[in-house]
Amino acid sequence: GALRAHLRRTLTWDQGKELALHQQITARIGTRVFFCDAHSPWQRGSNENTNGLLRDYFPKGSDLAHISPGQLQRVTDELNDRPRKTLGWARPADLITDAVVTGRTA
């Protein structure tokens, strides 16, 4: 199901070509989008950290088309169950569950 509006207030994207249709995407989901400056990964710190965690499973240059949906889901589940320093050592899965159930956000 879709996330409630208060859980998806904004998105921060880089300037990759994969987002060329961003206007259609943002119109459909109704969420404000911000773009980072080119070559400024520090503007998306948690994203860069997550990319690093993903590299533990998929080395840079891996073709994800050859990874099964089940394997992708297992990696997703493992990362969402992994405590994160940026979240005060909470697990992302716990925080999103709490936000969905209670309506509270950090």
N, C-alpha and C positions, 0 to 999 in steps of 0.2 A: 504494500500500500504506500501511498504518498505520505511524505512527512507533513505535519501540520505547518502552517505558515510561520509561526514563531520559531520553528526549528530550522528554517531555511531563509533567513532574512537577506543574506548576501552570499555571493560566490566570488572568489578571487581566482582569476585565470591568468595563465601566461599568454604570450602572444603567438602561440603556435598555429600553423596552418590548419590544424584539425578543428579550430574554432572559427573558421571562416563564416559559418552560418549562425554565429552567436545571437544575432538579432531574432531569428526565428525561435531559437531555443529559449531565450529569455522571455520572449512574448508568450510562449506556451506555458512556461513554469511560473511566470509572474514574480521573479526574484531579481533584485538588483545585482548587476555584475560589475566588478571592477577588474581592470587589467593591470598587471604589473608592468613596470618599465622593462624594456628589453635588457637582457643580461643582468638581471637583478634578482637572483634566486632568494636572497635574504628577505624579500618582500612576501615570500610565501614559505616561511620557515617550517611550519609543521608539514607542509607538502613535501619539502625537500627532505625532511627527516623520514617521512613515510617512504619516499622513493628509495632512500638508503636501506630501509628495512626490507623493501621488496627485492633489492639486489641480493639479499641473503638467499632468496628463493630462485630468482631469475636474473642471471648476470646481464649486464648492460649489452644490448644488442639481441637479446633473446626474442624469438618470434613467437608472440603469444598466440598466434593462430594455431600453433602446434600443441598448445596446452589445453587439456580437457576442461570443460566447465566444472567438473567435480574437483579437479586439482585447484583451479582458481578459487573455488568456494572454500576449500580446506585452508588455503593460504589466507584468504579473507578472514575466516573464523579464527585462525591462530593469531593474526595481527590484532583483531578486535578483542581478543582475550588477553593480550599482552599489556601489562601495566606500562604506563608512559610517564616519564619524568615531567613532561609538559602539562600533564593532567594531574599533578600531585600524586603520582603513582597509582591513579585509578585506571581501570580498564575501560577503553572506549565503549565496549558492549554494555557495561554497567551504566555508564553515563547516558547513553542514548536511550536505554530502557527506562531509566529514571525520568528523563526529559519527556518521553512519550507518555508514560504513566501519570506523572504528576503535573506536567505542563511547565515545570521549572527548567530554566537554562542557567548556565554559569554566569 
